[in-house]
Structure formats: C-alpha cells, structure tokens
Amino acid sequence: MNGAGAPMNLLESERDDAVRIGDPEAAASVFTSVRPRLLAIAHRLLKDAGEAEDVVQETWLRWGRADHAAVVSPPAFLAKTTVRLAINASLAPRRRRETPASAWLPATLDLGLGPESAVERHAEIDDALRLLAERLTPAERAVYLLRQAFAYPYERISVVLGLREDHARQLSRRAGGHLATGRRRPVDAAAHRRLVQSFLAAAQTGDLASLEDLLAADLAR
C-alpha cells in the first residue's frame, strides 16, 4: 500500500521482498531491526561488549557487499554471518591467550531457550563444528571436542579413541594451533550433519556414548 495512509514500517515479509529486489533502505531497515539480536549473539560468544560491537559492524559491512537477491532470509543470513565472525574473532591469537577458544562449544545447552534463541544456538554450534572440521584432522577434532567441550581427562580420551595418552595430549596441542590458522579442508555434508546431531544430543542429555562411538569411528576410517 502506497500513499499517505501507508504504515511507517513494512511487514517483515514485505521488507524481505524489498531487500531481494535491491532496495537499499529496506536492507538497512532489516539490519537495524535485527542489530540488537546480532549484538546479543556476538556478546554471548565473545564475552566482550567492545569486540561484539566490532563484529556487528563487520557484519554490517558484509551485508552492504552481499548479493541481496540471493539471500532467502536476511535475518538468518545476518545471524549466521555474525556467528562466523565472532567465532573467528575468538580464535585470534591474542584472544586464545586470554580466553579458551572452546567458549563457543558448550558442554550443556539451555533447554529453556525460546524457539528463536534455540535456532540461533543450533546455528552457532553448527558453524563451530564446521570450523573444526575445516581446520582439524579427525583425530585432532575428536580429542579437542572431548577435552574442551566435555572436559574429558586425557586418560579417558585415550581409552575412547584408542590412542596413547601422550599422543592425545600432542593432538590437543596441535588442534589449538591449527584452529588459529585460516586453512580450509573440504567438509562432507552428511558426516557434518551426523556430528552436529550427535553433539547436540550429547550436550542435551549428558549421554556421550553415541558421540564417543562416532568420533572413534571417524579415526578408524
């Protein structure tokens, strides 16, 4: 509806359609509307208000360069971009000395999250596990997950994965170093989905048997 009687704010679906046809004002409006949520995501991952602001500013710059016609859901695109940037920021060498890089890999999930927050949390974990798959070998990833996300002692890790304890420690050190690099390994989509589902189930229920079996099987391939 146009004219003096038109509402000040477009409905979300109308605004998203406007973004897709290249309306700069609609694109800015979408970003402004979700900015508080983006800040909350970045702050949850980085635990620092200033760095969260920097990440959201970088998200805005990338949104400005994005092909809006190819973006199906602008809010989802912006949230995913923010998650990825925040995780990368958390892995910077300076931050790795100050804060464990595993801060974005929780051992437990808040089952009281609302639907929107639960979807965002799932996206954070999906992106985090994808990054591990891109930068670590299966052995490094398995040791890192068990040690950093679930606080397994090295003795237990060695039993679960069939490794010597000193080798498990070495893999953990290597994983920390490789996470700070920008390397990218190809990620098998089906294997990634299985890992995400198994990780979420373990985090939600506390039963890690299936995750242990999956990680051990990855090493055996």
N, C-alpha and C positions, 0 to 999 in steps of 0.2 A: 504494500500500500504506500503511495506517494502523496505528497502534499502536506498542508499544514497539520492535518489530523494524524499524520504518521507517528508511531511511537518513537521515543528517543532512542531506544535500544532494540536492535534486531533480535528476533528469537535465535537461539543457538544454531538451529539447523539452517536458517536463512543466512546467518553470518558466516557459517562454514561454507555455504554455497558461494557467497560473495568472495571469500578468500580464494576459492578454487578458480574463479574467473579473473583473478588478478586485481582485486580491489585493495589498494594499499591501506586505506582507512579501516577496512574490515580486518585485515591482517593485524594491524596494530591493536584493534579492539579485542581480538581474540587473545593476543599476548597479554594485554593489560588485565583481562578478566581472569586469566589463569596464573598470573605472576605470583600472587600470594601462595598458591599451591606449589609452584616451582621453587620458591624460596624455602618452603617447608621441607620439600624433598631434599634440596641441596644441604640444608642445615642438618637434617637427620643423618645424612651420610658423612658430612664434614665436621659437624660439631663446632662450627666457627661461623659467626654471622657475616664477617667481612668476606671470607672466602666463598660463602654461599651467595652473597651479592655478586661477586666476580663471576661465578659460574652462571648465574641467571643472566648477567649482562652478556656473556659469551653466547648463551642460548638465544638471546635477542638478536645478536649479530648474525648468527647462523640462520635464524628464522628469516631475516631480511634477505639472505642469499639463497634461500630454499626455492625449489620449483613448487610453488603453492598448488599448481594444477595437478601435481602428482600426489599431494598429501590427502589421504582419505579422511583422517581425523586430526585436525590441527592440535587440539588439546593433548591427544595421545602422542603425537609427534614431538611436541614441546616437552612433555614429561619424560619421554624416552631420551631425548637429547640431553636434558638436564641430568638424568641419572648417569648417562655415559660420561658426561663431562665431569661430574662430581666424583665418580669412581676413578677416572684418570687422574684427577687432582689429588685424590687421596693416596695415589701410588707414586706421586712425585718424590724424589729422593729426600727432600727436606722433611716432608710430612711423614715419610716412612721412619725417619729417625725419632720423630716426636710422638706419633700415634700408630698403633698397629694397623697395617693395611687391611686386616681382617675385620675392621669395624663394620664393614658393609656386608659381612657374612654372619648373620645372627645364628646362634645355636637354637634359639626358640623364636617362635612367631607369636605375635599378639592375636589370639583368636577372637578378641573383642573388636577388631577393626571393622569399620563400616565397609560396605561394598567398594566404594571408590578408593579408599585407602588400601584395602586388601589387593585390589588390582594393581595399584602403584607398587606395593611391596613385592608382589609377584614379579612385576617388571624389573624391579631393582635386582632381585635375586637372579632372574633370567639373564640379565645383562652381566652381572658379576660372574656367573658361572661360564657364560660365553667368553668373557675376557680371560678367565683361567684356561679355558680350552684353547684359546688362540695363542697364549703366551707360554704355557707349560706343557711338558710331556705328560702322558697319562700317569706315570709314576710320581712325578713332581706334584701334579694336581691332586692325586689321591692322598699323598702324605700331607699336603698343605690343607686340604679340606678337613681331614680327620684331626689334625693338630690345631689349626687355627679356628675352625668353626665349631668343633666339638670337644676341644681340649683333651684329646687322647694323649696319654703318655707314649713315649717312643716305644716302650716295650710292647704295649698293646698294638700299636701300629705295625710293628714288625711281625706280630703274630697274624693279624688280619690280612696283611698284604704279602706275607711270605718273604719278607726281607730281613736282612741282618739289621740290628738296631743302629749300628754305626752308619749303614747305608741310608737308613730312613732319616737320620739326622742330616746327612750330607744332602739328600734330596730336598729337605726342608730349607736348608740354606740356599741352595740353587734356586728354588722356587721364588724365594724372596727377591733375589737378584733379577731373575727373569721377568718378574712382574713389573719392574721399573723400566723395562725396555719397551720399544714400540713394535716388536715383531708380531706378525700375524700368521698363524697356522690355519689351514682350512679346517672348518668345523662341520662334522657330519650332523645334519639336521635331526635325524631320527635318534642318534645317540645323545645329542644335546637334550632333546625332549625327555628322554628316559632319565637322564641325570637330574634335570630340573624337578621332575615329578618325584623321583626318589629322595632328593634333598628336601623338598617341601614336606613330604610325608615323614621323614625322619625328624625334621625340626618341629613339626606339629605334634607328633605322637611320642617322641623320645625313643622310638624303636628304630635302631640303626642297622638291624640285621640286613635288610634289603639293600641299603646303601653300601654297606661293607661288601656284600656279595658283588654288587655292580662294579665298585672300584677295583676289587680284586680281579674280576673277570676282564676289565679293561687292560690290566697289566699282563694278563695271560695271552692276550691276542698278539 
